[in-house]
């Protein structure tokens, strides 16, 4: 009989201890509402050089309540921290908000600024690119978006990617593996007379040389070849996008 009473005492004591410690842990965990960000307007916008762009912004909330957000801008190919519609580039606008617990949320919008040349007197433009490397073409490297050609103040043209976005877009390596810096001098566009600078493939290195550029104003296309010292030859077809 004593053993039964002692056992019941210990069980009862355990119950009292559990009940006594519950209030100490009741408030240890709580719910945090992460920032909820929603774009106002389109995720991607294409505008003509010189046009006005008004950023529609976003809706930022935390638990249903509006919270403030910050905005930053980065030019993908030409740098810069402001969206300059007089300067062709692919601009990425990043919107960020922080909740009361310090957690950050972010969302982006792409704004493409481009000039559209007539391909008779001006080869500027926004282009989709299809790239054949060493004679091999697959769907992965077809209709890549986008390659830009813009006109510099000295009258030369510059290409955002001298291998047509093969690694940047085709393999999704990002802009760190584009081939920027290709400068084109148009001696005479109708007769396809051009001069070219050398440039490198970012991320890998190695010099590149362009040649054999052919402009077709009727089809609104540009073809060229780039030879990379790493042992690859890229044949690039650019198809101008109508803005």
C-alpha positions as CSV (number, residue, x, y, z in Angstrom):
1,X,0.0,0.0,0.0
2,X,2.9,2.4,0.8
3,X,4.5,1.7,-2.6
4,X,1.3,2.7,-4.4
5,X,1.0,5.9,-2.4
6,X,4.7,6.8,-3.0
7,X,4.3,6.2,-6.8
8,X,1.2,8.4,-6.9
9,X,3.1,11.1,-5.1
10,X,5.9,11.1,-7.7
11,X,3.4,11.2,-10.6
12,X,1.5,14.0,-9.0
13,X,4.7,15.9,-8.4
14,X,5.7,15.6,-12.0
15,X,2.4,17.0,-13.1
16,X,2.8,19.9,-10.8
17,X,6.3,20.7,-12.1
18,X,5.1,20.6,-15.7
19,X,2.3,22.9,-15.0
20,X,4.5,25.2,-13.0
21,X,7.1,25.6,-15.8
22,X,4.7,26.2,-18.7
23,X,4.3,30.0,-18.2
24,X,8.1,30.4,-18.5
25,X,8.2,29.1,-22.1
26,X,4.8,30.4,-23.3
27,X,6.2,33.5,-25.0
28,X,9.4,32.0,-26.5
29,X,8.1,31.6,-30.1
30,X,6.1,34.2,-32.0
31,X,5.0,34.8,-35.6
32,X,6.9,37.1,-37.9
33,X,5.3,38.5,-41.1
34,X,7.8,38.7,-43.9
35,X,7.7,41.7,-46.3
36,X,5.2,41.0,-49.1
37,X,6.2,43.0,-52.3
38,X,4.0,43.4,-55.3
39,X,5.0,45.2,-58.5
40,X,2.6,47.9,-59.8
41,X,2.7,47.6,-63.6
42,X,4.8,45.3,-65.8
43,X,7.8,43.3,-64.8
44,X,9.6,44.3,-68.0
45,X,9.3,47.5,-69.9
46,X,10.9,48.6,-73.2
47,X,11.1,52.3,-74.1
48,X,12.6,54.4,-76.9
49,X,15.7,56.4,-76.1
50,X,14.7,59.8,-74.9
51,X,11.1,58.8,-73.9
52,X,9.9,59.5,-70.4
53,X,9.6,56.7,-67.8
54,X,7.6,57.1,-64.7
55,X,8.3,54.3,-62.2
56,X,4.9,53.0,-60.9
57,X,6.6,51.5,-57.9
58,X,5.4,48.6,-55.7
59,X,3.0,47.8,-52.9
60,X,5.0,46.7,-49.8
61,X,3.1,45.2,-46.8
62,X,3.8,43.4,-43.6
63,X,0.9,41.4,-42.2
64,X,-1.5,43.4,-44.3
65,X,-0.1,46.8,-43.3
66,X,1.7,49.1,-45.7
67,X,5.5,49.5,-45.0
68,X,8.1,51.8,-46.6
69,X,10.5,50.5,-49.3
70,X,13.7,51.7,-51.0
71,X,14.7,51.7,-54.6
72,X,18.0,51.2,-56.4
73,X,19.0,51.1,-60.1
74,X,21.8,49.3,-61.9
75,X,22.7,49.6,-65.6
76,X,23.4,46.0,-66.8
77,X,25.9,46.8,-69.5
78,X,27.0,50.4,-69.1
79,X,26.8,50.8,-65.3
80,X,25.2,53.8,-63.6
81,X,22.9,54.0,-60.6
82,X,20.1,56.1,-62.1
83,X,17.7,55.2,-64.9
84,X,18.8,57.6,-67.8
85,X,16.4,57.3,-70.7
86,X,18.9,59.2,-72.9
87,X,21.4,56.3,-72.4
88,X,20.6,52.9,-73.9
89,X,21.0,50.1,-71.5
90,X,19.1,47.3,-69.7
91,X,18.3,48.8,-66.3
92,X,17.4,46.7,-63.3
93,X,15.3,48.5,-60.6
94,X,15.4,46.7,-57.2
95,X,12.8,47.4,-54.6
96,X,13.6,46.4,-51.0
97,X,11.7,46.5,-47.8
98,X,12.5,45.4,-44.2
99,X,10.0,44.1,-41.7
100,X,10.0,44.9,-37.9
101,X,12.2,41.9,-37.2
102,X,14.9,42.9,-39.7
103,X,14.0,40.4,-42.4
104,X,14.4,41.9,-46.0
105,X,12.4,41.2,-49.1
106,X,13.3,42.3,-52.6
107,X,11.7,42.4,-56.1
108,X,12.9,43.7,-59.4
109,X,11.7,45.4,-62.6
110,X,13.7,45.5,-65.9
111,X,13.5,48.7,-68.0
112,X,15.2,48.5,-71.4
113,X,16.1,51.7,-73.1
114,X,17.0,51.4,-76.8
115,X,17.3,53.4,-80.0
116,X,16.1,51.9,-83.3
117,X,18.4,52.5,-86.2
118,X,17.2,52.2,-89.8
119,X,20.1,49.8,-90.6
120,X,20.9,51.9,-93.6
121,X,22.5,54.9,-91.8
122,X,22.4,53.6,-88.2
123,X,22.8,50.1,-86.8
124,X,21.6,51.0,-83.2
125,X,18.9,48.8,-81.8
126,X,17.6,46.2,-79.5
127,X,18.1,42.7,-80.9
128,X,17.3,39.0,-80.3
129,X,20.3,36.8,-80.9
130,X,20.8,33.4,-82.3
131,X,24.3,32.0,-81.9
132,X,26.1,29.1,-83.6
133,X,29.4,28.0,-82.0
134,X,31.9,26.0,-84.0
135,X,29.1,25.1,-86.4
136,X,26.7,23.8,-83.8
137,X,23.4,25.4,-83.1
138,X,20.8,24.2,-80.6
139,X,17.5,25.7,-79.3
140,X,19.2,26.8,-76.2
141,X,21.0,29.5,-78.1
142,X,18.1,30.7,-80.3
143,X,16.2,34.0,-79.8
144,X,18.3,35.1,-76.8
145,X,17.0,38.3,-75.2
146,X,18.5,40.9,-75.5
147,X,21.6,42.3,-77.2
148,X,22.0,46.0,-77.5
149,X,23.9,48.2,-80.0
150,X,24.2,51.8,-79.2
151,X,25.9,54.8,-80.8
152,X,28.7,56.5,-78.9
153,X,29.3,60.2,-78.9
154,X,32.3,59.8,-81.3
155,X,30.1,58.1,-84.0
156,X,31.3,54.6,-83.3
157,X,28.9,51.8,-82.2
158,X,29.2,49.5,-79.2
159,X,27.8,46.0,-78.8
160,X,26.7,44.8,-75.4
161,X,27.9,41.3,-76.1
162,X,30.2,40.5,-78.9
163,X,29.3,36.8,-78.8
164,X,25.6,37.4,-78.9
165,X,24.8,36.5,-75.2
166,X,26.0,32.9,-75.7
167,X,27.2,32.5,-72.0
168,X,25.2,35.3,-70.4
169,X,21.8,34.2,-71.7
170,X,22.3,30.9,-73.5
171,X,23.9,29.2,-70.5
172,X,22.4,31.5,-67.9
173,X,25.8,32.4,-66.5
174,X,24.9,36.0,-66.1
175,X,26.3,39.3,-67.2
176,X,29.7,38.4,-65.6
177,X,30.2,36.1,-68.6
178,X,29.1,38.5,-71.4
179,X,31.7,39.8,-73.9
180,X,31.3,43.6,-73.7
181,X,33.5,46.2,-75.2
182,X,33.2,45.5,-78.9
183,X,33.5,48.8,-80.7
184,X,32.3,49.0,-84.4
185,X,33.3,51.7,-86.8
186,X,30.8,52.0,-89.6
187,X,32.9,53.0,-92.6
188,X,29.9,52.5,-95.0
189,X,26.9,50.6,-93.8
190,X,25.2,49.9,-97.2
191,X,28.4,48.3,-98.5
192,X,29.0,46.5,-95.2
193,X,32.3,48.2,-94.6
194,X,33.1,48.1,-90.9
195,X,36.2,48.1,-88.6
196,X,36.3,46.4,-85.3
197,X,38.1,46.6,-81.9
198,X,39.2,43.5,-80.0
199,X,37.5,42.6,-76.7
200,X,37.4,39.8,-74.2
201,X,34.9,37.3,-72.8
202,X,34.3,38.3,-69.2
203,X,34.8,35.6,-66.6
204,X,37.0,33.5,-68.9
205,X,39.4,36.0,-70.5
206,X,41.0,35.6,-73.9
207,X,40.8,38.0,-76.8
208,X,38.0,38.1,-79.4
209,X,38.1,39.5,-82.9
210,X,34.9,40.3,-84.9
211,X,34.7,40.2,-88.7
212,X,32.3,39.7,-91.7
213,X,29.5,41.9,-90.5
214,X,26.6,42.0,-92.9
215,X,23.6,44.3,-92.4
216,X,20.2,43.6,-94.1
217,X,17.9,46.6,-93.7
218,X,15.0,44.7,-95.4
219,X,15.1,41.7,-93.1
220,X,16.2,44.0,-90.2
221,X,19.1,41.6,-89.3
222,X,22.8,41.8,-88.7
223,X,25.2,38.8,-89.1
224,X,28.7,38.7,-87.9
225,X,31.5,36.3,-86.8
226,X,33.6,36.5,-83.7
227,X,36.7,34.4,-83.2
228,X,37.7,33.8,-79.6
229,X,41.3,32.8,-78.8
230,X,40.0,30.0,-76.6
231,X,39.4,28.1,-79.7
232,X,35.8,28.9,-80.5
233,X,34.1,30.7,-83.4
234,X,30.7,32.3,-82.9
235,X,28.4,33.1,-85.8
236,X,25.8,35.5,-84.6
237,X,22.5,36.5,-86.1
238,X,20.8,39.6,-84.6
239,X,17.2,40.3,-85.4
240,X,16.1,43.9,-84.6
241,X,13.1,44.3,-82.2
242,X,10.5,46.8,-83.2
243,X,9.8,49.1,-80.3
